Amino acid sequence: MIMGMAFACAHSPYAMATDEAVLKELRSQLDALRTDYEQRIRELEERLARAEAEARAARQAAETARSTAQQAESKALAASTRAEQAKLAASDARDTAEALEESVEEAETAPGGTVAKTANAFNPAISLVLQGRATTYDNDPDEWHLQGFQLGGESGLPPRGLSLGETELTFSANADDWFYGQATLSVKDDGDETEVGFEEAYADTLSLPYGLGLRFGRFYSDIAFQNTVHSHAWDFADSPLVYQAFLGSQYSDDGVRLSWLAPTDLFLELGGEALRGDPYPGGDAENSNELYGGAHTVFVHLGGDIGSDHSWKLGLAQFYVEPNDRESGHLQSPDTRLHFDGESRLTTASLLYKWASEGNARNANFSLEAEYFQRHEDGIQRFEQDGFSALIDYRGPQRGYYLQGVYQFRPEWRVGLRYDRLWSDNRLKVIDNPEGLDPRQILHDSGLENGHDPYRLSAMLDFSHSEFSRLRLQYEYDQSTSKGDNLWMLQYIYSLGSHGAHQY
């Protein structure tokens, strides 16, 4: 026993050392576990922080996306004007791309890999629009006159019977990345002679900064909505009475237009034009030979969408010119001539509303258009008849409007109704009468006396087999003169070749 105790005492230091080693190992493992646990806690905390940050960023992105979507939706119409030019450019680009593809195919199939050149690769897009009509009515077109208005330009009734309407030949292309050009030749046959001339010939800038746009050459003025639309794209076969009375049916002139498209939620465009001022309602206008032109226009356009089904556009404009020896046609008496010297100021207000289910106008759509014109002229009318002459002091407040609605009830069929009206409040006085003519007869024969207020009601039905052909039947209850009339027209419109989209 004594020896056993001695043996145990001899080995106890080793046993104690072993226990300490075990404890040290356990402590080491515990420290490792603690370190690993703390590391995992830190990683989890970091992941949680990142997740919270990502959630905040996602919420902010969603809010930004919603705001951006709302802004994008409201700015969609603001891009419509440039989209129309883009469509025109895209049409030209497609033609060029097709020609280039043909060139590549020819190059690939040419013997020895020789590149076959295509002469038409960079030619402009060409389109031809043909119009014609059959017309019947009772009144004499040579005696047609709007009471209280000095007319000019192409105002008047269409020829009776079968006739060829206006034919348009259009060339358009991008000159480069800076300029787009278009020229439209018009051929018109009025029965006595055939007229050929440039209806439009202009260049547009494509890359000016800050929403600016510049057009120069000959173009339709932005004085009113329909004035910028070519006749083959009208909703009715003839122009409203306000256009015939105030703009000679349609006003095109040489000059320059500067416009600015605002970076706003709503479509907002401001612009001005400096024009030569020779065509009616000008007429050898004062300062027409100066760089700043003889006629000037300022305009503002505002528009937007109402949901996905509705859109609208509002326009206000003013046109000013100082006519010099402006001669008129379609007077009360065929052997009478009037020559106006003075000032002419025309103010217009235009409204256009369109509906299409979910914005898809293919199957059904409706448009409502109204324009109000107010003109004030101040000056002297020189009256000439059978070699005699007199001077008339002329103050001419004149107004008019039209309202039209067009409903497409099937992809090919449309029906439309239009009402237009004019009235005048002219103040006239014979101030020089060297031949001693009857002043009352002078004022009567001038056609400027107030009296009958012209108005007209038109209804149309048209059928479009495709976007390139249209047949239209139109009836008019015409009270534009004191001799009422009923007018029927059957019109055809055909488009050949590439043709760009029209404005909103």
C-alpha positions in Angstrom: 0.0 0.0 0.0 2.8 2.3 0.9 4.4 1.5 -2.4 1.1 2.2 -4.3 0.8 5.6 -2.7 4.4 6.3 -3.5 3.7 5.3 -7.2 0.6 7.6 -7.3 2.6 10.5 -5.9 5.3 9.9 -8.4 2.8 10.1 -11.4 0.5 13.0 -10.1 2.4 15.8 -11.9 1.8 14.1 -15.2 -1.9 13.8 -14.5 -2.1 17.4 -13.6 -0.3 18.4 -16.7 -2.7 16.3 -18.8 -5.7 18.0 -17.3 -4.3 21.4 -18.0 -3.6 20.5 -21.6 -7.2 19.4 -22.0 -8.5 22.5 -20.4 -6.2 24.6 -22.7 -7.5 22.7 -25.7 -11.1 23.3 -24.6 -10.4 27.0 -24.0 -8.8 27.2 -27.5 -11.8 25.5 -29.1 -14.2 27.8 -27.1 -12.3 30.8 -28.3 -12.4 29.6 -31.9 -16.1 29.0 -31.6 -16.6 32.4 -30.0 -14.5 34.0 -32.8 -16.5 32.1 -35.5 -19.8 33.0 -33.9 -18.8 36.7 -33.7 -17.7 36.6 -37.3 -21.0 35.0 -38.4 -22.9 37.6 -36.3 -21.0 40.4 -38.1 -21.6 38.8 -41.5 -25.3 38.5 -40.7 -25.4 42.1 -39.5 -23.7 43.3 -42.7 -26.1 41.2 -44.8 -29.0 42.7 -42.9 -27.6 46.2 -43.4 -27.1 45.5 -47.1 -30.6 44.1 -47.4 -32.1 47.1 -45.7 -30.1 49.5 -48.0 -31.2 47.5 -51.1 -34.8 47.7 -49.9 -34.6 51.4 -49.4 -32.9 51.7 -52.9 -35.6 49.5 -54.4 -38.4 51.7 -52.8 -36.7 54.9 -54.1 -36.2 53.3 -57.5 -39.9 52.3 -57.6 -40.9 55.8 -56.7 -38.6 57.2 -59.3 -39.9 54.8 -61.9 -43.5 55.7 -61.1 -42.6 59.4 -61.4 -40.6 58.8 -64.5 -43.5 56.8 -66.0 -45.9 59.6 -65.3 -43.5 62.1 -66.8 -42.9 59.9 -69.8 -46.6 59.4 -70.4 -47.2 63.1 -70.2 -44.2 63.9 -72.4 -45.3 61.4 -75.1 -47.3 64.0 -76.9 -44.5 66.5 -76.6 -42.4 64.1 -78.7 -45.2 63.8 -81.3 -44.1 66.7 -83.5 -40.5 65.3 -83.7 -41.9 61.8 -84.1 -43.7 62.9 -87.3 -40.4 64.2 -88.7 -38.8 60.9 -87.5 -41.4 59.0 -89.3 -40.6 60.9 -92.5 -36.9 60.3 -91.9 -37.6 56.6 -91.1 -39.4 56.2 -94.4 -36.5 57.6 -96.2 -34.1 55.4 -94.2 -36.1 52.3 -95.0 -35.8 53.1 -98.7 -32.1 53.6 -98.3 -31.7 50.5 -96.2 -33.6 48.4 -98.8 -31.4 49.8 -101.6 -28.3 49.0 -99.5 -29.5 45.5 -98.9 -29.9 45.0 -102.6 -26.4 46.4 -103.1 -25.0 43.9 -100.6 -26.8 41.0 -102.2 -25.5 42.0 -105.6 -22.0 42.3 -104.2 -22.2 38.9 -102.6 -23.4 37.2 -105.8 -21.3 39.2 -108.3 -18.5 37.2 -110.0 -15.2 37.4 -108.3 -16.7 39.3 -105.4 -16.9 42.5 -107.4 -19.1 45.1 -105.7 -22.1 45.9 -107.8 -23.1 49.5 -107.4 -26.7 50.5 -107.1 -27.6 53.8 -108.6 -30.7 54.3 -106.4 -29.0 53.7 -103.1 -29.1 57.3 -101.9 -31.9 58.8 -104.0 -34.7 60.6 -102.2 -38.1 59.1 -101.5 -40.6 60.0 -104.2 -44.4 60.0 -104.0 -47.2 61.0 -106.3 -50.7 61.9 -105.2 -53.5 61.9 -107.7 -56.9 63.6 -107.0 -60.0 64.0 -109.1 -63.7 64.6 -108.7 -67.1 64.8 -110.2 -69.1 67.8 -109.0 -72.6 69.1 -109.5 -74.4 72.3 -108.3 -76.6 75.0 -109.8 -75.0 78.4 -109.2 -72.6 80.0 -111.7 -69.0 79.6 -110.2 -67.9 82.8 -111.9 -70.5 84.8 -109.8 -69.6 83.2 -106.5 -68.7 85.7 -103.8 -68.6 85.9 -100.0 -70.6 89.0 -99.0 -68.4 91.4 -97.0 -65.1 89.8 -97.8 -62.3 90.7 -100.3 -61.2 87.3 -101.7 -58.0 86.1 -103.3 -55.8 83.2 -103.7 -57.6 80.0 -104.8 -60.9 80.7 -103.2 -64.0 79.6 -105.1 -66.1 76.7 -106.1 -64.7 73.6 -107.7 -65.3 73.1 -111.5 -68.6 71.5 -112.3 -68.6 68.1 -114.0 -65.6 65.8 -114.2 -62.3 67.4 -113.3 -58.7 66.6 -112.3 -57.9 67.9 -108.9 -54.5 68.9 -107.5 -51.7 66.5 -108.3 -48.6 66.5 -106.0 -45.2 65.1 -106.7 -43.0 65.0 -103.5 -39.3 64.4 -103.0 -37.9 64.0 -99.5 -34.7 62.9 -97.9 -32.2 63.6 -95.2 -29.4 65.6 -96.7 -27.2 64.5 -93.8 -27.5 64.3 -90.0 -28.1 68.1 -89.8 -30.8 68.7 -92.4 -33.9 67.1 -93.8 -35.3 68.4 -97.1 -38.7 68.2 -98.9 -40.0 69.6 -102.1 -43.6 69.3 -103.3 -44.5 70.1 -106.9 -48.2 70.9 -107.5 -50.0 70.6 -110.8 -53.4 72.3 -111.0 -55.8 72.5 -113.9 -58.5 75.2 -113.5 -60.1 74.5 -116.9 -58.4 77.5 -118.6 -54.8 76.7 -118.0 -52.6 74.3 -116.1 -50.4 75.7 -113.4 -47.2 74.0 -112.2 -45.3 75.3 -109.2 -43.6 74.5 -105.9 -46.3 74.1 -103.2 -43.5 73.6 -100.6 -39.7 73.4 -100.9 -38.0 73.6 -97.5 -35.2 72.3 -95.3 -35.5 71.4 -91.6 -32.7 71.3 -89.1 -32.4 68.0 -87.2 -29.8 68.6 -84.5 -30.2 72.1 -83.0 -29.8 72.0 -79.2 -32.3 73.0 -76.5 -35.4 71.9 -78.4 -34.9 74.5 -81.2 -36.0 73.8 -84.7 -35.5 75.9 -87.9 -37.3 75.6 -91.2 -36.4 77.7 -94.3 -37.7 77.9 -97.8 -41.3 77.8 -99.0 -43.8 76.1 -96.7 -47.3 76.3 -95.3 -47.5 78.8 -92.5 -48.4 77.6 -88.9 -51.1 80.2 -88.7 -53.7 77.5 -88.1 -53.9 73.7 -87.9 -55.4 72.8 -91.2 -53.2 75.3 -93.1 -50.2 73.0 -92.6 -52.1 69.9 -94.0 -51.9 69.1 -97.7 -55.3 69.0 -99.5 -55.2 65.2 -100.0 -55.1 64.7 -96.3 -58.1 66.9 -95.5 -61.1 65.3 -93.9 -63.4 67.0 -96.4 -63.1 67.6 -100.2 -62.8 71.4 -99.9 -61.4 73.9 -97.4 -63.6 75.6 -94.7 -65.1 79.0 -95.5 -62.7 80.7 -93.0 -59.8 79.5 -95.1 -61.3 80.7 -98.3 -62.2 84.1 -96.9 -59.0 84.9 -94.9 -56.2 82.8 -96.4 -57.2 82.3 -100.1 -58.0 78.6 -99.3 -54.4 77.9 -98.0 -51.4 80.1 -97.2 -47.9 79.1 -98.4 -45.1 81.6 -98.5 -41.3 81.9 -98.7 -39.5 82.6 -95.4 -38.1 81.1 -92.2 -39.7 79.5 -89.1 -38.0 79.2 -85.7 -39.7 77.0 -83.2 -38.9 75.8 -79.6 -40.2 72.6 -78.0 -40.3 73.0 -74.3 -39.0 70.3 -72.0 -42.3 70.2 -70.1 -44.7 67.4 -69.1 -47.3 68.8 -71.5 -46.6 69.3 -75.2 -45.6 73.0 -75.5 -44.3 74.6 -78.7 -43.6 78.3 -79.3 -42.6 79.7 -82.7 -42.5 82.6 -85.1 -42.2 83.0 -88.9 -40.8 85.8 -91.0 -42.4 85.5 -94.5 -42.1 87.4 -97.8 -45.8 88.4 -97.7 -46.6 88.3 -101.5 -49.5 85.7 -101.6 -53.0 86.6 -100.4 -53.8 88.0 -97.8 -50.6 89.9 -98.5 -49.9 91.1 -102.0 -46.6 92.8 -102.7 -46.4 93.5 -99.0 -44.5 96.4 -97.6 -40.9 95.3 -96.7 -41.4 92.0 -98.7 -37.9 92.6 -100.2 -36.3 93.0 -96.8 -34.5 90.3 -94.9 -37.0 90.4 -92.1 -39.9 89.8 -94.5 -43.2 91.6 -95.1 -45.4 89.2 -93.1 -44.9 87.8 -89.6 -46.5 85.0 -87.6 -46.3 84.0 -84.0 -47.9 80.9 -82.6 -48.1 78.7 -79.5 -49.2 75.0 -79.4 -50.2 73.2 -76.3 -51.4 69.6 -76.0 -51.5 66.4 -73.9 -53.1 63.0 -73.3 -56.1 62.2 -71.1 -55.5 58.6 -70.1 -54.8 56.2 -72.9 -57.9 56.9 -75.0 -58.0 60.7 -75.4 -55.6 63.4 -76.6 -56.0 67.1 -77.3 -54.1 70.0 -78.9 -54.7 73.8 -78.6 -53.2 76.4 -80.9 -53.2 80.2 -80.8 -51.6 82.4 -83.5 -51.5 85.8 -85.0 -50.5 86.9 -88.6 -49.7 90.4 -89.6 -49.0 91.9 -93.0 -49.2 95.3 -94.7 -50.7 94.6 -98.2 -49.7 96.9 -101.0 -52.1 97.0 -104.0 -53.7 93.7 -103.1 -56.1 92.8 -105.8 -59.2 90.7 -105.2 -61.2 88.2 -107.2 -64.8 86.9 -107.0 -66.4 90.3 -106.5 -70.1 91.3 -106.5 -69.8 92.6 -110.0 -67.5 90.7 -112.5 -66.2 93.9 -114.2 -65.1 95.4 -110.9 -61.7 95.4 -109.3 -60.5 96.3 -105.8 -57.0 97.1 -104.7 -56.2 97.3 -101.0 -53.4 99.3 -99.3 -53.2 99.1 -95.5 -52.8 96.7 -92.6 -54.2 93.2 -92.1 -54.1 91.4 -88.8 -55.5 87.9 -88.4 -55.8 86.1 -85.1 -56.7 82.3 -84.9 -57.6 79.9 -82.2 -57.6 76.1 -82.9 -58.7 73.1 -80.9 -58.3 69.4 -81.9 -59.5 66.5 -79.9 -59.0 62.8 -80.7 -60.3 59.6 -79.3 -59.1 56.0 -79.9 -59.7 53.0 -77.6 -56.4 52.3 -75.8 -54.7 54.6 -78.3 -55.3 52.2 -81.1 -56.9 54.1 -84.0 -56.8 51.2 -86.4 -60.4 49.9 -86.0 -62.3 52.9 -84.6 -61.5 56.5 -83.8 -63.1 60.0 -83.5 -61.7 63.5 -84.0 -63.3 66.8 -83.3 -61.8 70.0 -84.7 -62.7 73.6 -84.4 -61.0 76.8 -85.5 -62.0 80.5 -85.0 -60.6 83.3 -87.1 -60.8 87.0 -86.5 -59.4 89.6 -88.9 -59.2 93.3 -88.7 -58.1 95.3 -91.8 -57.6 99.1 -91.9 -56.7 101.0 -95.1 -57.9 102.2 -98.5 -59.7 100.2 -101.1 -59.2 101.5 -104.7 -62.4 100.8 -106.6 -62.2 100.4 -110.4 -65.1 99.7 -112.8 -65.4 100.3 -116.6 -62.5 102.8 -116.5 -63.9 104.8 -113.6 -62.3 104.8 -110.1 -63.0 105.8 -106.5 -61.4 105.5 -103.1 -63.1 103.8 -100.2 -62.1 104.2 -96.6 -62.2 100.6 -95.3 -62.3 99.3 -91.7 -62.9 95.6 -91.7 -63.6 93.6 -88.5 -64.5 90.1 -89.8 -64.9 86.8 -88.0 -65.7 83.1 -88.8 -65.3 79.6 -87.5 -65.9 76.0 -88.4 -66.6 72.9 -86.4 -66.2 69.4 -87.7 -66.4 65.8 -86.4 -65.1 62.7 -88.1 -65.9 59.2 -86.9 -64.2 56.1 -88.2 -66.6 53.3 -87.4 -64.8 50.5 -89.3 -61.1 50.2 -90.5 -62.1 51.3 -94.0 -65.1 53.6 -93.4 -65.4 57.1 -92.0 -68.3 59.6 -91.7 -68.0 63.3 -91.0 -70.1 66.4 -90.5 -68.9 70.1 -90.7 -70.5 73.4 -90.1 -68.8 76.7 -91.0 -69.9 80.4 -90.8 -68.7 83.9 -91.5 -69.9 87.4 -90.6 -68.5 90.9 -91.1 -68.9 94.3 -89.5 -67.2 96.5 -92.1 -67.3 100.3 -91.9 -67.1 101.8 -95.4 -67.0 105.4 -96.7 -66.4 106.7 -100.2 -63.7 109.4 -99.7 -62.7 110.2 -103.3 -65.1 110.0 -106.3 -63.8 112.2 -109.1 -66.2 110.8 -111.7 -69.2 111.4 -109.5 -70.4 107.8 -109.4 -73.3 106.9 -107.1 -71.6 106.2 -103.7 -74.2 103.6 -102.8 -73.6 101.8 -106.1 -69.9 101.9 -105.5 -70.2 100.3 -102.0 -72.7 97.7 -103.4 -70.5 96.7 -106.3 -67.4 96.5 -104.0 -68.9 93.4 -102.3 -67.7 94.7 -98.9 -71.1 95.8 -97.6 -72.4 93.8 -94.6 -75.5 91.8 -95.3 -75.8 88.1 -95.9 -73.7 86.1 -93.4 -72.3 83.0 -95.3 -72.7 79.6 -93.8 -72.6 76.0 -94.9 -73.3 72.5 -93.7 -71.3 69.6 -95.1 -71.6 65.8 -94.7 -69.2 63.2 -96.1 -68.7 59.5 -96.2 -65.4 58.0 -97.4 -63.9 54.5 -97.9 -60.2 53.7 -97.8 -59.2 50.4 -99.1 -55.7 51.1 -97.8 -53.7 54.0 -96.6 -52.9 54.7 -100.3 -56.4 55.0 -101.7 -59.6 56.8 -100.7 -63.1 57.4 -102.3 -65.3 60.1 -100.8 -68.9 61.2 -101.3 -69.7 64.7 -100.0 -72.9 66.8 -99.8 -73.1 70.5 -99.0 -76.1 72.6 -98.1 -74.4 75.8 -99.3 -75.6 79.1 -98.1 -72.3 80.9 -98.6 -74.0 83.3 -101.1 -77.5 84.8 -101.0 -78.4 82.2 -103.6 -78.5 79.0 -101.7 -77.3 75.8 -103.4 -76.9 72.1 -103.0 -73.5 70.7 -104.0 -72.5 67.0 -104.5 -69.0 65.8 -104.9 -67.5 62.3 -105.6 -63.7 62.4 -105.0 -60.9 60.0 -105.4 -57.4 60.2 -103.9 -54.5 57.8 -104.7 -51.0 57.9 -103.4 -48.2 56.2 -105.3 -44.8 55.6 -103.8 -43.3 56.3 -100.3 -45.3 58.9 -98.4 -44.5 60.1 -94.9 -46.9 60.5 -92.0 -48.9 63.6 -91.4 -48.8 65.8 -88.3 -51.1 65.2 -85.3 
